[in-house]
Amino acid sequence: MESRSLVPQSPGLKLPIANLRSVFRPHDVERKLAKLPNRDHENLRATYERMLERGPDRFQVKPSGVPEMASLYEQLPNFADALDDVKRHVALSQDGGDGLEVTPMLLLGPPGIGKTHFARQLADLLGTGMNLVPMSSMTAGWLLSGASSQWKGAKPGKVFEALVEGQYANPVLVIDEIDKASADAQYDPLGALYGLLEHDTAGAFMDEFAEIAIDASQVIWIMTANDERCIPEPILNRMNVFEIDAPNLEQARQIARNLYVSIRGDHGWGRRFEEEPSDDLLDQLAELAPREMRRALMTGFGNARLAHRGQIQAEDLPKAGAGKTRIGFMQ
């Protein structure tokens, strides 16, 4: 598909958008639309008309220089290897007219350690937004690739939606809990990924509903999983696999401290509280999974406020077993 130079500035992140890239050919859509019978296929007709109305061009983000990522390393200290990989790809994109290309990555590790949060932060860094596809609820392959228009209630898949309805040619697509995808004898939920994760074949991805070739070659893929044994080897071989450990004690304290500072700074009521959390509080929070820390802190802020205190104490946090997941920390 085509790409043309353009250099507006992405507000806030200050990452220029380097190209406009065509993600489909309007002629293909016009031809399909002309062949539709006058009756029936209303959803398909509306889809084609929507495609022509929006046009084929989408922004393709390309950072000008390697962005400052120190805050991400602080927020996500146990994701350093994955962040290093992103930084390498961004550096490579500076040396030519190509867009940013990131090898599909699999974040492998126990639940609750921040894998989805990492994906969301990466999407924010690149400025393309994040599309989340939860595979644990997926029972058929058409969630990614769409279902044939012959089926009642059929519609395009998530890849089509992200590229045709979105603004970007290189959105971040997160396949969450890929190891929990269920399959039956008729449908393979992961079937579409065999082509989508290969750069050459992804350039002409065919959504089964629209039956229009879509350029998905620029999509930035992030998979999360708890157990790689449930993922087919051919799919594993198409990705860079990063084993994410639970944070060690110092990393867990760092994550907790960063969350405290972030929550305090994001709310007007934060000025009522001390700028830094106490060591006792950090020790208590470090026992929690990262995803539980925010909830615990919000409870702590509320309890401290009710007690008319400007500092959260350990006893302000939820009691053990009150909806918390304890994962410990790495020695």
PAZAPA-4460 file (N, C-alpha, C; in steps of 0.05 Angstrom, whole numbers, plus 32768, in hexadecimal, padded with zeros to 4 digits):
% residues 331
    n_x    n_y    n_z   ca_x   ca_y   ca_z    c_x    c_y    c_z   seq   type   mol
   8011   7FE8   8000   8000   8000   8000   8012   8019   8000     1      M     A
   8007   8030   7FF7   8016   8048   7FF4   801C   8055   800F     2      E     A
   8032   8065   8010   8036   8077   8026   8041   8091   801B     3      S     A
   8039   80A7   8028   8042   80C2   801F   804C   80D1   8037     4      R     A
   8060   80E3   8032   806C   80F1   8048   8059   8107   8053     5      S     A
   805A   810A   806D   804A   811E   807B   8058   8122   8095     6      L     A
   8059   813B   809F   8067   813F   80B8   8058   8151   80CC     7      V     A
   803E   814C   80D2   8031   815A   80E7   803C   8150   8102     8      P     A
   8036   815F   8117   803F   8157   8131   8029   814A   8141     9      Q     A
   802F   8134   814E   801C   8128   8160   801C   8137   817A    10      S     A
   8005   8145   8181   8005   8156   8199   800A   8146   81B2    11      P     A
   8018   8152   81C5   801C   8145   81DF   8035   8133   81DF    12      G     A
   8036   8120   81CC   804C   810D   81CC   8064   8117   81BB    13      L     A
   805E   812B   81AA   8073   8137   8199   8081   8122   8188    14      K     A
   8072   810E   817E   807C   80FB   816C   8070   8101   8150    15      L     A
   8080   8109   813D   8075   8110   8123   8069   80F8   8115    16      P     A
   8054   80FC   8106   8049   80E7   80F5   8056   80EA   80DA    17      I     A
   8066   80D6   80D2   8077   80D9   80BB   806A   80D3   80A0    18      A     A
   8055   80C3   80A0   8049   80BB   8086   802B   80B9   8088    19      N     A
   801F   80BC   8070   8004   80B2   806C   8006   8098   805D    20      L     A
   7FF9   8084   8066   7FFC   806A   8059   7FE0   8060   8052    21      R     A
   7FDC   8055   803A   7FC3   804A   8032   7FC0   802E   803C    22      S     A
   7FAA   8028   804A   7FA7   800E   8056   7F94   7FFC   8045    23      V     A
   7F88   8007   8030   7F79   7FF7   801D   7F77   8007   8003    24      F     A
   7F6D   7FF9   7FEE   7F6A   8006   7FD4   7F4D   800C   7FCF    25      R     A
   7F46   8026   7FCC   7F2A   802D   7FC7   7F1D   801F   7FAF    26      P     A
   7F2E   801A   7F9B   7F23   800C   7F83   7F18   7FF0   7F8A    27      H     A
   7F26   7FE3   7F9D   7F1C   7FC8   7FA5   7F01   7FCA   7FB3    28      D     A
   7EFE   7FDF   7FC3   7EE5   7FE3   7FD1   7ECE   7FEA   7FBD    29      V     A
   7ED4   7FFC   7FAB   7EC0   8004   7F97   7EB7   7FEC   7F86    30      E     A
   7EC9   7FDA   7F7F   7EC3   7FC3   7F6F   7EB0   7FB0   7F7F    31      R     A
   7EB7   7FAC   7F99   7EA7   7F9B   7FAA   7E8B   7FA7   7FAD    32      K     A
   7E8A   7FC1   7FB2   7E70   7FCE   7FB6   7E5E   7FCC   7F9D    33      L     A
   7E6A   7FCF   7F86   7E5B   7FCE   7F6D   7E4F   7FB2   7F68    34      A     A
   7E5B   7F9D   7F73   7E52   7F82   7F6E   7E3D   7F79   7F83    35      K     A
   7E39   7F89   7F97   7E25   7F81   7FAC   7E09   7F82   7FA0    36      L     A
   7DF8   7F6E   7FA6   7DDC   7F6F   7F9D   7DCE   7F87   7FAA    37      P     A
   7DB8   7F8F   7F9E   7DAA   7FA7   7FA8   7D9E   7FA2   7FC3    38      N     A
   7D97   7F89   7FC8   7D8B   7F82   7FE2   7D9E   7F72   7FF3    39      R     A
   7D99   7F71   800C   7DA9   7F62   8020   7DC5   7F6F   8022    40      D     A
   7DD6   7F63   8032   7DF1   7F6B   8036   7DF3   7F89   803F    41      H     A
   7DE0   7F92   804F   7DE0   7FAE   8057   7DF9   7FB5   8067    42      E     A
   7E01   7FA3   8079   7E18   7FA9   808A   7E32   7FAA   8079    43      N     A
   7E34   7F99   8065   7E4B   7F99   8054   7E4B   7FB2   8043    44      L     A
   7E34   7FBA   8039   7E32   7FD2   8029   7E3B   7FEA   8039    45      R     A
   7E31   7FEB   8052   7E37   8002   8064   7E55   8002   806A    46      A     A
   7E62   7FEB   806C   7E7E   7FE9   8071   7E8E   7FF5   805A    47      T     A
   7E87   7FED   8041   7E95   7FF7   802A   7E91   8015   8027    48      Y     A
   7E79   801E   802C   7E74   803B   8029   7E84   804B   803E    49      E     A
   7E86   803F   8056   7E95   804C   806B   7EB3   804D   8064    50      R     A
   7EBD   8038   8057   7ED9   8037   804F   7EDF   804D   803A    51      M     A
   7ECD   8050   8027   7ED1   8064   8012   7ECE   8080   801E    52      L     A
   7EBC   8084   8031   7EB8   809E   803E   7ED1   80A6   804E    53      E     A
   7EDD   8093   805C   7EF5   8099   806C   7F0E   809B   805B    54      R     A
   7F0E   808D   8045   7F26   808C   8035   7F3B   8079   803F    55      G     A
   7F50   8074   8030   7F63   805F   8037   7F7B   8068   8047    56      P     A
   7F7F   8082   804A   7F98   808C   8056   7F97   808E   8074    57      D     A
   7FAC   8083   8081   7FAE   8085   809E   7FCA   808F   80A5    58      R     A
   7FCC   809C   80BC   7FE5   80A6   80C5   7FF7   808F   80CE    59      F     A
   8011   8091   80C8   8025   807E   80D1   803A   808C   80E2    60      Q     A
   8039   8085   80FC   804A   8093   810F   8067   808A   810C    61      V     A
   8078   809E   810D   8095   8099   810E   80A2   80AD   8120    62      K     A
   80AE   80A5   8136   80BA   80B8   8148   80D2   80C5   813B    63      P     A
   80D6   80DF   8141   80EE   80ED   8138   8102   80EB   814E    64      S     A
   8113   80D8   814C   8126   80D2   8162   811B   80BF   8175    65      G     A
   812C   80B3   8185   8123   80A0   8199   8116   80B0   81B1    66      V     A
   80FD   80AB   81B7   80F0   80BB   81CC   80FC   80B4   81E7    67      P     A
   80F9   80C7   81F9   8102   80C3   8215   80F1   80AD   8222    68      E     A
   80FE   8097   822B   80EF   8081   8236   80F6   807B   8253    69      M     A
   8105   808D   825F   810E   8088   827B   80F6   8083   828E    70      A     A
   80E1   8092   828A   80CA   808F   829C   80BD   8074   8299    71      S     A
   80BE   8069   8280   80B3   804E   827C   80C4   8039   828A    72      L     A
   80DE   803C   8289   80EF   8029   8297   80EB   802B   82B5    73      Y     A
   80E4   8042   82BF   80DE   8045   82DC   80C4   8039   82E3    74      E     A
   80AF   803D   82D2   8095   8032   82D7   8094   8014   82D4    75      Q     A
   80A4   800A   82C1   80A3   7FED   82B9   80BE   7FE1   82BB    76      L     A
   80CA   7FE0   82D3   80E6   7FD8   82D5   80EB   7FBA   82CC    77      P     A
   80D6   7FAA   82CF   80D9   7F8D   82C7   80D4   7F89   82AA    78      N     A
   80CF   7F9E   829B   80CA   7F9C   827E   80E2   7FA8   826E    79      F     A
   80F9   7FAA   827B   8110   7FB7   826E   8117   7FAB   8253    80      A     A
   8117   7F90   8251   811F   7F83   8238   810C   7F8A   8222    81      D     A
   80F2   7F8A   8228   80DE   7F91   8213   80E1   7FAE   820B    82      A     A
   80E6   7FC0   821E   80E9   7FDC   8218   8103   7FE0   8207    83      L     A
   8118   7FD1   820D   8130   7FD3   81FD   812A   7FCC   81E0    84      D     A
   8119   7FB7   81DC   8112   7FAF   81C1   8104   7FC5   81B2    85      D     A
   80F1   7FD2   81BF   80E2   7FE8   81B2   80F5   7FFE   81AB    86      V     A
   8108   8005   81BE   811B   801A   81B9   812C   8014   81A0    87      K     A
   8134   7FFB   819D   8144   7FF3   8185   8135   7FF8   816B    88      R     A
   811B   7FF0   816B   810B   7FF3   8153   8107   8011   814D    89      H     A
   8103   8021   8161   80FF   803E   815D   8119   804A   8151    90      V     A
   8130   8041   815C   8149   804B   8152   814D   8044   8134    91      A     A
   8146   802C   812D   8149   8023   8111   8137   8034   80FF    92      L     A
   8120   803C   8108   810D   804B   80F7   8117   8067   80F0    93      S     A
   812C   8070   80FE   8137   808B   80F9   8148   808C   80E0    94      Q     A
   8151   8075   80D6   8165   8075   80C1   815A   8071   80A5    95      D     A
   8141   8077   80A1   8136   8074   8086   811A   8080   8085    96      G     A
   810D   807D   806E   80F2   8088   806A   80DD   8075   8073    97      G     A
   80E4   805D   807C   80D0   8049   8085   80C3   8052   809F    98      D     A
   80AC   8047   80A4   809E   804B   80BD   80AA   803A   80D3    99      G     A
   809F   803D   80EB   80A8   802D   8101   809E   8011   80FF   100      L     A
   80B0   7FFD   80FF   80A9   7FE1   80FE   80B3   7FD3   8117   101      E     A
   80A1   7FC6   8126   80A8   7FB9   813F   80A2   7F9B   813B   102      V     A
   80B5   7F8A   8140   80B1   7F6D   813F   809B   7F66   8153   103      T     A
   8087   7F56   814C   8073   7F4D   815F   8080   7F42   8178   104      P     A
   8075   7F4A   818F   8081   7F42   81A9   806C   7F33   81BA   105      M     A
   8076   7F1F   81C8   8066   7F11   81DC   8071   7F16   81F7   106      L     A
   8060   7F20   8209   8067   7F25   8225   805C   7F0E   8235   107      L     A
   806F   7EFE   823F   8069   7EE5   824C   806E   7EE7   826A   108      L     A
   805A   7EE3   827A   805E   7EE5   8297   8045   7EE1   82A7   109      G     A
   8047   7EE0   82C1   802F   7EDB   82D2   801B   7EF2   82D1   110      P     A
   8002   7EEC   82D7   7FED   7F01   82D6   7FF3   7F17   82EA   111      P     A
   7FEA   7F2F   82E3   7FEB   7F45   82F6   8005   7F55   82F7   112      G     A
   8019   7F4E   82E6   8033   7F5C   82E8   8035   7F74   82D5   113      I     A
   8020   7F7B   82C7   801F   7F93   82B7   8024   7F90   8299   114      G     A
   801E   7F78   828E   8023   7F74   8272   8011   7F86   8260   115      K     A
   7FF8   7F87   8267   7FE5   7F98   8258   7FEB   7FB5   825C   116      T     A
   7FF3   7FBC   8274   7FFB   7FD8   827A   8013   7FE0   8269   117      H     A
   8026   7FCE   8266   803D   7FD3   8254   8034   7FDA   8238   118      F     A
   8022   7FCA   822E   8018   7FCE   8212   800A   7FE9   8210   119      A     A
   7FFB   7FF1   8224   7FED   800A   8223   8001   8022   8224   120      R     A
   8016   801F   8234   802B   8034   8236   803A   8036   821C   121      Q     A
   803F   801F   820F   804D   8020   81F5   803C   802E   81E0   122      L     A
   8022   8028   81E0   8010   8035   81CD   8010   8053   81D2   123      A     A
   8010   805C   81EB   8010   8078   81F2   802A   8085   81E8   124      D     A
   8041   8076   81EB   805B   8080   81E2   805B   8085   81C4   125      L     A
   804F   8073   81B5   804F   8075   8198   8039   8087   818E   126      L     A
   8024   808B   819E   800F   809E   8197   7FFA   8092   8184   127      G     A
   7FF9   8077   8182   7FE6   806B   816F   7FCE   805F   817C   128      T     A
   7FCD   8060   8197   7FB6   8053   81A4   7FB9   8035   81A6   129      G     A
   7FA9   8028   81B6   7FAA   800B   81BA   7F90   7FFE   81B5   130      M     A
   7F90   7FE8   81A7   7F78   7FD8   81A2   7F7C   7FBD   81B0   131      N     A
   7F6B   7FB7   81C4   7F6E   7FA0   81D4   7F5C   7F8A   81CB   132      L     A
   7F67   7F72   81C6   7F57   7F5B   81BD   7F5B   7F45   81D3   133      V     A
   7F47   7F41   81E4   7F4A   7F2D   81F9   7F44   7F11   81EF   134      P     A
   7F59   7F01   81EC   7F55   7EE6   81E1   7F47   7ED3   81F3   135      M     A
   7F46   7ED8   820D   7F39   7EC6   821F   7F1C   7EC3   8219   136      S     A
   7F10   7ED8   820C   7EF3   7ED7   8206   7EEF   7ED0   81E9   137      S     A
   7F04   7EC8   81DB   7F02   7EC3   81BE   7EFD   7EA5   81B9   138      M     A
   7EE7   7EA0   81AB   7EE1   7E84   81A4   7EE2   7E7E   8187   139      T     A
   7EE7   7E92   8176   7EE9   7E8D   8159   7EFC   7EA1   814D   140      A     A
   7F08   7E98   8137   7F1D   7EA8   812A   7F13   7EC2   811F   141      G     A
   7EF9   7EC6   811C   7EF0   7EDE   810F   7EF2   7EF7   8120   142      W     A
   7EF9   7EF5   813A   7EFC   7F0D   8149   7F13   7F1E   813E   143      L     A
   7F28   7F11   8134   7F3E   7F1F   8127   7F39   7F24   810A   144      L     A
   7F2F   7F10   80FC   7F2F   7F11   80DF   7F13   7F17   80D3   145      S     A
   7EFF   7F1A   80E4   7EE4   7F1F   80DA   7ED6   7F05   80D2   146      G     A
   7EBB   7F06   80D0   7EAB   7EEF   80C9   7E9F   7EF4   80AD   147      A     A
   7E9B   7EE0   809E   7E8F   7EE2   8083   7E75   7EF1   8085   148      S     A
   7E70   7F03   8072   7E57   7F12   8071   7E3F   7F01   806D   149      S     A
   7E43   7EE7   8066   7E2C   7ED5   8063   7E20   7ECD   807D   150      Q     A
   7E2F   7ED1   8093   7E25   7ECA   80AE   7E14   7EE1   80B9   151      W     A
   7DFF   7EDB   80C7   7DEE   7EEF   80D4   7DFE   7EFC   80EA   152      K     A
   7DFD   7F17   80EB   7E0B   7F26   80FF   7E29   7F28   80FB   153      G     A
   7E33   7F20   80E3   7E4F   7F21   80DE   7E59   7F3E   80DD   154      A     A
   7E73   7F42   80E3   7E7F   7F5C   80E1   7E9D   7F59   80DE   155      K     A
   7EAA   7F6F   80D7   7EC7   7F6E   80D3   7ED5   7F67   80ED   156      P     A
   7EEE   7F5E   80EB   7EFE   7F57   8102   7F0D   7F6E   810E   157      G     A
   7F1B   7F69   8124   7F29   7F7F   8133   7F3F   7F8C   8123   158      K     A
   7F4D   7F7D   8112   7F62   7F88   8102   7F57   7F9C   80EE   159      V     A
   7F42   7F95   80E1   7F34   7FA6   80CE   7F2B   7FC0   80DC   160      F     A
   7F1E   7FBC   80F3   7F13   7FD3   8102   7F2A   7FE6   810A   161      E     A
   7F40   7FDC   8113   7F56   7FED   811C   7F61   7FFD   8105   162      A     A
   7F63   7FF2   80EE   7F6F   7FFF   80D7   7F5C   8011   80C7   163      L     A
   7F44   8007   80C3   7F30   8016   80B3   7F22   802B   80C3   164      V     A
   7F1A   8024   80DC   7F0C   8037   80ED   7F1F   8049   80FD   165      E     A
   7F38   8041   8100   7F4B   8050   810F   7F59   8066   80FE   166      G     A
   7F6C   8073   810B   7F7A   8089   80FD   7F96   8081   80F4   167      Q     A
   7FA0   806A   80FC   7FBC   8064   80F8   7FC0   804A   80E8   168      Y     A
   7FD5   804A   80D8   7FDD   8032   80C9   7FED   801F   80DA   169      A     A
   7FF7   8029   80F0   8008   8018   8102   7FFE   8019   811F   170      N     A
   7FE4   8011   8123   7FDA   8010   813F   7FE7   7FFA   814E   171      P     A
   7FE6   7FFC   8169   7FEF   7FE7   817A   7FD7   7FD5   817F   172      V     A
   7FD9   7FBB   8178   7FC5   7FA7   817E   7FCF   7F94   8193   173      L     A
   7FC0   7F92   81A9   7FC9   7F81   81BF   7FB7   7F69   81C0   174      V     A
   7FC3   7F51   81BC   7FB4   7F38   81BE   7FB9   7F2E   81DA   175      I     A
   7FA5   7F33   81EC   7FA8   7F2E   8208   7FA2   7F11   820F   176      D     A
   7FB3   7F04   821E   7FB0   7EE8   8227   7FAD   7ED5   820F   177      E     A
   7FBF   7ED7   81FC   7FBE   7EC7   81E4   7FBE   7EA9   81EB   178      I     A
   7FCA   7EA2   8201   7FCB   7E85   8209   7FB0   7E7B   8212   179      D     A
   7F9C   7E8D   8215   7F82   7E84   821E   7F6D   7E82   8207   180      K     A
   7F77   7E86   81EF   7F65   7E84   81D8   7F5A   7E68   81D6   181      A     A
   7F40   7E66   81D4   7F34   7E4B   81D2   7F2E   7E45   81B4   182      S     A
   7F31   7E2D   81AC   7F2C   7E25   8191   7F1B   7E0C   8191   183      A     A
   7F0A   7E09   817C   7EFC   7DF1   8178   7F04   7DE5   815D   184      D     A
   7EF7   7DD0   8155   7EFF   7DC2   813D   7EFC   7DD2   8123   185      A     A
   7EEA   7DE6   8124   7EE4   7DF5   810C   7EF4   7E0F   8109   186      Q     A
   7EF9   7E1D   811F   7F05   7E37   811E   7F1F   7E38   812F   187      Y     A
   7F33   7E44   8124   7F4C   7E48   8132   7F4E   7E66   8139   188      D     A
   7F4B   7E6D   8152   7F4C   7E8A   815A   7F66   7E98   8152   189      P     A
   7F7C   7E88   8150   7F95   7E94   814A   7F9C   7E92   812C   190      L     A
   7F8A   7E87   811D   7F91   7E82   8101   7F99   7E9B   80F1   191      G     A
   7F8C   7EB1   80F6   7F92   7ECA   80E7   7FAE   7ED4   80ED   192      A     A
   7FB8   7ECD   8105   7FD2   7ED8   810D   7FE9   7ECC   80FD   193      L     A
   7FE6   7EB5   80F1   7FFC   7EA9   80E1   8004   7EBC   80CB   194      Y     A
   7FF0   7EC9   80BE   7FF6   7EDC   80A9   7FFB   7EF8   80B3   195      G     A
   7FED   7F00   80C8   7FEF   7F1B   80D2   800A   7F21   80DF   196      L     A
   8017   7F0D   80EA   8031   7F11   80F7   8048   7F0F   80E3   197      L     A
   8043   7F09   80CA   8057   7F09   80B5   8054   7F23   80A5   198      E     A
   806A   7F32   80A4   8068   7F4D   8098   805E   7F4B   807B   199      H     A
   8068   7F38   806C   8061   7F37   804F   8044   7F30   804B   200      D     A
   8039   7F1D   8059   801D   7F15   8055   800A   7F29   8062   201      T     A
   8013   7F36   8077   8002   7F49   8085   7FFB   7F61   8074   202      A     A
   800B   7F66   805F   8007   7F7D   804D   7FEE   7F7A   803D   203      G     A
   7FE3   7F62   803B   7FCA   7F5E   802C   7FB7   7F4C   803C   204      A     A
   7FB3   7F54   8055   7FA1   7F45   8067   7F84   7F47   805D   205      F     A
   7F77   7F30   805C   7F5C   7F2F   8052   7F48   7F2A   8069   206      M     A
   7F39   7F3E   806F   7F23   7F3B   8083   7F0D   7F2B   8076   207      D     A
   7F03   7F17   8084   7EEF   7F05   8078   7ED4   7F12   8074   208      E     A
   7ECE   7F27   8083   7EB5   7F35   8080   7EB6   7F47   8067   209      F     A
   7EC9   7F59   8067   7ECB   7F6D   8051   7ED7   7F61   8037   210      A     A
   7EE8   7F4D   803A   7EF6   7F41   8023   7F05   7F56   8013   211      E     A
   7F12   7F68   8021   7F22   7F7D   8015   7F3E   7F7A   8020   212      I     A
   7F52   7F7C   8010   7F6E   7F7A   8019   7F75   7F92   802A   213      A     A
   7F7E   7F8E   8042   7F86   7FA3   8055   7FA3   7FA1   805B   214      I     A
   7FB1   7FB8   805B   7FCD   7FB9   8062   7FD1   7FB9   8081   215      D     A
   7FD6   7FA2   808C   7FDA   7F9F   80A9   7FF7   7F9B   80AF   216      A     A
   8009   7FA1   809C   8025   7F9C   80A0   8033   7FAE   80B4   217      S     A
   8026   7FC5   80BA   8032   7FD8   80CD   8027   7FD5   80E9   218      Q     A
   8015   7FC4   80EE   8009   7FC0   8108   801F   7FB8   811C   219      V     A
   801F   7FC4   8134   8032   7FBD   8149   8023   7FA9   815C   220      I     A
   802D   7F90   815C   8020   7F7B   816A   802D   7F76   8185   221      W     A
   801C   7F74   819A   8026   7F6D   81B5   8013   7F57   81BF   222      I     A
   801E   7F40   81C5   800F   7F2A   81D1   8016   7F27   81EE   223      M     A
   8003   7F1F   81FE   8009   7F19   821A   8000   7EFC   821F   224      T     A
   800F   7EEE   8231   8008   7ED3   8238   8014   7ECB   8253   225      A     A
   8007   7EB8   8260   8011   7EAD   8279   8021   7E94   8274   226      N     A
   801A   7E85   825E   8026   7E6B   8259   802B   7E67   823C   227      D     A
   8044   7E65   8234   804A   7E63   8217   8044   7E47   820C   228      E     A
   8040   7E34   821D   803B   7E19   8214   8021   7E16   8204   229      R     A
   800F   7E29   8208   7FF5   7E29   81FB   7FF5   7E38   81E0   230      C     A
   800C   7E43   81D9   800E   7E52   81C0   801C   7E42   81AB   231      I     A
   8010   7E3F   8193   801D   7E2F   817E   8039   7E39   8177   232      P     A
   804B   7E26   8172   8067   7E2D   816D   806A   7E40   8155   233      E     A
   805B   7E3C   813F   805E   7E4F   8128   8058   7E6C   812F   234      P     A
   8046   7E70   8142   8040   7E8B   814B   8056   7E96   815E   235      I     A
   805F   7E85   816F   8075   7E8D   8181   808E   7E95   8170   236      L     A
   8093   7E87   815A   80AA   7E8C   8149   80A8   7EA7   813A   237      N     A
   8090   7EB2   813A   808C   7ECC   812C   808F   7EE4   813E   238      R     A
   8096   7EDF   8158   8097   7EF5   816B   80B1   7EF5   817B   239      M     A
   80B8   7F0C   8185   80CD   7F0E   819A   80C0   7F08   81B5   240      N     A
   80C9   7EF4   81C3   80BD   7EEC   81DC   80CD   7EF8   81F4   241      V     A
   80BF   7F06   8205   80CC   7F12   821D   80BF   7F06   8236   242      F     A
   80CF   7EF9   8246   80C5   7EEE   825F   80C6   7F03   8274   243      E     A
   80AF   7F0B   827D   80AD   7F21   8291   80AA   7F15   82AD   244      I     A
   80BE   7F1A   82BE   80BD   7F0F   82D9   80AD   7F22   82EB   245      D     A
   80A2   7F17   8300   8097   7F29   8315   80AD   7F3B   831E   246      A     A
   80A7   7F54   8325   80BC   7F67   832E   80C9   7F5D   8347   247      P     A
   80E3   7F62   834A   80F0   7F5C   8364   80E8   7F71   8378   248      N     A
   80F1   7F6F   8391   80E8   7F80   83A6   80ED   7F9D   839F   249      L     A
   8105   7FA4   8396   810B   7FC0   8390   80FA   7FCA   8379   250      E     A
   80F7   7FBA   8365   80E6   7FC2   834E   80C9   7FC6   8356   251      Q     A
   80BF   7FB4   8367   80A3   7FB6   8371   809F   7FD0   8381   252      A     A
   80B3   7FD7   8391   80B2   7FF0   83A0   80B2   8008   838D   253      R     A
   80C2   8006   8378   80C4   801B   8365   80AA   801F   8356   254      Q     A
   809D   8009   834E   8084   800A   8340   806F   8017   8353   255      I     A
   806E   800E   836C   805B   8019   837F   8060   8037   8383   256      A     A
   8079   803F   8385   807F   805C   8389   8076   806C   8371   257      R     A
   807B   8062   8359   8073   8070   8340   8055   8073   833E   258      N     A
   8047   805D   8346   8029   805E   8346   801F   8073   835A   259      L     A
   802B   8074   8372   8022   8087   8386   8026   80A4   837B   260      Y     A
   803D   80A9   8370   8042   80C4   8365   8030   80CB   834E   261      V     A
   802B   80B7   833D   8019   80BB   8326   7FFC   80C1   832E   262      S     A
   7FF2   80B1   8341   7FD6   80B5   834A   7FD4   80D0   8358   263      I     A
   7FE7   80D6   8369   7FE6   80EF   8378   7FE6   8107   8365   264      R     A
   7FF7   8105   8350   7FFA   811B   833D   7FE2   811E   832A   265      G     A
   7FD3   8108   8325   7FBD   8108   8312   7FA3   8112   831E   266      D     A
   7FA2   8116   8338   7F89   811E   8345   7F8D   8138   8355   267      H     A
   7F78   8149   8354   7F7A   8162   8363   7F7D   815E   8381   268      G     A
   7F70   8148   838B   7F72   8142   83A8   7F8E   8139   83B0   269      W     A
   7F9F   8133   839C   7FBA   8128   83A2   7FCB   813C   83B2   270      G     A
   7FC5   8156   83AF   7FD5   816A   83BD   7FD2   8168   83DB   271      R     A
   7FBD   815A   83E5   7FB9   8156   8401   7FCC   8142   840E   272      R     A
   7FDA   8133   83FC   7FEB   811D   8406   8008   8122   8402   273      F     A
   8018   8114   8412   8035   8117   8411   803F   8110   83F4   274      E     A
   8055   811E   83EC   805F   8119   83D1   806A   80FD   83CD   275      E     A
   8075   80F1   83E3   8081   80D7   83E1   8074   80C4   83F4   276      E     A
   8070   80AA   83EC   8065   8096   83FF   807A   808E   8414   277      P     A
   8070   8083   842A   8082   807A   843F   808F   805F   8437   278      S     A
   80A5   8058   8443   80B2   803E   843E   80A0   8027   8446   279      D     A
   8092   802A   845C   807F   8015   8465   806A   8010   8450   280      D     A
   8060   8025   8445   804B   8022   8430   8056   8014   8418   281      L     A
   806D   801B   8410   8079   800E   83F8   807F   7FF1   83FE   282      L     A
   8087   7FEA   8416   808C   7FCE   841C   8072   7FBE   841A   283      D     A
   805C   7FCA   8424   8042   7FBD   8422   8039   7FB9   8406   284      Q     A
   803B   7FCE   83F6   8032   7FCD   83DA   8043   7FBA   83C9   285      L     A
   805C   7FB8   83D0   806F   7FA7   83C1   8066   7F89   83C1   286      A     A
   8055   7F82   83D4   804B   7F66   83D5   8035   7F61   83C1   287      E     A
   802B   7F76   83B4   8014   7F73   83A2   801D   7F71   8385   288      L     A
   800C   7F65   8375   8011   7F65   8358   800E   7F82   834F   289      A     A
   801D   7F8B   833A   801B   7FA7   8331   7FFF   7FB0   832B   290      P     A
   7FEE   7F9D   831F   7FD3   7FA5   8318   7FC2   7FAB   8331   291      R     A
   7FCA   7FA0   8348   7FBB   7FA4   8360   7FC4   7FBD   8370   292      E     A
   7FDB   7FC7   8369   7FE6   7FDD   8378   7FD5   7FF6   8376   293      M     A
   7FCB   7FFC   835D   7FBB   8014   835A   7FA2   8013   836A   294      R     A
   7F94   7FFC   836A   7F7B   7FFA   8379   7F81   7FFD   8397   295      R     A
   7F97   7FF1   83A0   7F9E   7FF3   83BC   7FA4   8010   83C4   296      A     A
   7FB2   801E   83B2   7FB9   803A   83B8   7FA0   804B   83B8   297      L     A
   7F8E   8047   83A6   7F75   8058   83A6   7F66   8053   83C0   298      M     A
   7F64   803A   83CA   7F58   8035   83E3   7F67   8043   83FA   299      T     A
   7F82   8042   83F8   7F92   804F   840D   7F8F   806D   840E   300      G     A
   7F8E   807A   83F6   7F8A   8097   83F5   7F6F   809D   8402   301      F     A
   7F5A   808D   83FB   7F40   8093   8406   7F3F   8090   8424   302      G     A
   7F4B   807A   842F   7F4A   8076   844C   7F5A   808B   845A   303      N     A
   7F71   8093   844F   7F81   80A8   845C   7F71   80C3   845C   304      A     A
   7F63   80C8   8447   7F53   80E1   8446   7F3D   80E1   845B   305      R     A
   7F30   80C9   845E   7F1B   80C7   8473   7F26   80CB   848F   306      L     A
   7F3F   80C4   8492   7F4C   80C7   84AC   7F5A   80E2   84AF   307      A     A
   7F56   80F4   849B   7F61   810F   849B   7F7F   810E   849D   308      H     A
   7F8B   80FB   848E   7FA8   80FA   848D   7FB2   8100   8471   309      R     A
   7FCA   810A   8470   7FD7   8111   8456   7FEB   80FC   844E   310      G     A
   7FEC   80E6   845C   7FFE   80D0   8455   7FEF   80B6   8458   311      Q     A
   7FF3   80A5   8443   7FE7   808A   8445   7FF8   8079   8457   312      I     A
   7FEA   806B   8469   7FF8   8058   847A   7FF2   803B   8471   313      Q     A
   8002   8029   8479   7FFF   800D   8470   7FE3   8003   8476   314      A     A
   7FD8   800B   848D   7FBD   8001   8495   7FA7   800D   8484   315      E     A
   7FAD   8021   8474   7F98   802D   8462   7F94   801B   8449   316      D     A
   7FA6   8009   8444   7FA3   7FF8   842C   7F8E   7FE3   8432   317      L     A
   7F83   7FD7   841D   7F6F   7FC1   8421   7F7B   7FAA   8431   318      P     A
   7F6B   7F9D   8441   7F74   7F87   8451   7F7B   7F70   843F   319      K     A
   7F8E   7F5F   8448   7F96   7F47   8439   7F7E   7F36   8432   320      A     A
   7F7C   7F2E   8418   7F66   7F1D   840F   7F4F   7F2D   8405   321      G     A
   7F4F   7F48   8408   7F38   7F58   83FF   7F3B   7F5F   83E1   322      A     A
   7F39   7F4A   83D0   7F3A   7F4E   83B3   7F56   7F53   83A9   323      G     A
   7F6B   7F4B   83B8   7F86   7F50   83AF   7F93   7F36   83A5   324      K     A
   7FA5   7F39   8392   7FB4   7F23   8388   7FD1   7F27   8390   325      T     A
   7FDB   7F14   83A1   7FF7   7F16   83AA   8008   7F05   8398   326      R     A
   801D   7F10   838E   802F   7EFF   837D   804B   7EFF   8389   327      I     A
   8050   7F0E   839E   806B   7F0F   83A9   807E   7F1E   8397   328      G     A
   8098   7F1B   839C   80AB   7F28   838B   80C3   7F15   8387   329      F     A
   80D2   7F1A   8372   80E9   7F09   836B   8100   7F0F   837E   330      M     A
   810D   7EFA   8388   8124   7EFE   8399   813D   7F08   8389   331      Q     A
***
